[in-house]
Amino acid sequence: MDRVEVAMATAEQIEIGDLVAEESASKLKDLVPYNGVVNVEGLHRPLLAVQFTNLKDGLAMGCAFNHAILDGTSMWHFMTSWAQICSGSQTISVPPFLDRTEVHNTRIKLNLPLAPETSSPAPPLRVKVFKFSESAIDLIKATANSNPNPKPFSTFQSLSVHVWRAVTTVFYVFANCRHRVDPPMPMNYFGNLIQPVVTRTSAGLLLKNPAEFGAGMIRKAIETHNAKAIEAWNIEWESKVLGWKDAEENCVVMGSSPQFKVYDVDFGWGKPEVVRSGSNNRFDGTVYMHQGKSGGRSVDLDISLEANAMENLEKDEVFLMGMA
């Protein structure tokens, strides 16, 4: 069986402008392969599938990776390296670290089913990209850091609590664990080395206090997720592997990071006009934080919510503050 699949397609009815639109999730399904396929199916399906689609006025490149073999850091490392080779480079700037001998507590092979258990259909979602300009980001960070703080909250922490306060009372962030395991792994370790870090409180307490209260909770949860916490999570995951869900009900799950320079990836035909996440790994409360297309400190939030919740978010003047 081929572990990589490449396909060519044509969609002359779709323009680049259709994909740049804030709500274009329905069109993305035709441009990214293997929609609805879950990681466990990698036992008998390709681990990477790429679809090149000729549009009316451009080219779309849709990639489907099996999350069992890589995380966001490794994915963008791969995409950047691939682009460098396509642009004529004889070497890549940062070779991947592939040595597994330094990884402690290697897990035994699990007898997983060939197909996932069926579950009830998910409610229909709306997907929208909220674009926060540099000035909006500065305003959100100033709000989180309104009181003197020897260690100011970062853009990620400030924007995370901004979303958290607007949507729900449980917050998940997928933390990079490369520097958290013992011994630490290099940042160019190629694989999947992330874990969900959970923060929760009551809605009343979260909204009663200033933004720095929630930002502090998020930062503490991330900073205390050490090697001991990672091992405890691994043990719990193994005990629930056949029915485990990364996230519980009524939560926000923050993925990706504006640190990934997604708009700098150039395969030789120019930088991308738009970078979006596909339809897999989406559920009510999923948020992908990307580098903003306008550059600088701008950030795009790709948010999935049930229709009523999205409508409320679109009317939330506090959440929308400073948006261009």
JOKASUL-V301839 format. One line per field, one symbol per residue. ss: DSSP state (H for helix, E for strand, - for the rest). Layout:
ss->???
//
This chain:
ss->---EEEEEEEE----HHHHH----HHHH----------HHHHH----EEEEEEEE---EEEEEEE------HHHHHHHHHHHHHHH----------E---------------------------EEEEEEEE-HHHHHHHHHHH----------HHHHHHHHHHHHH--EEEEEEE------------E----EEEEEEE--HHHHHH--HHHHHHHHHHHHH---HHHHHHHHHHHHH------------EEEE------HHH-E----E--------------EEEEEE-------EEEEEEEEHHHHHHHH----------
//
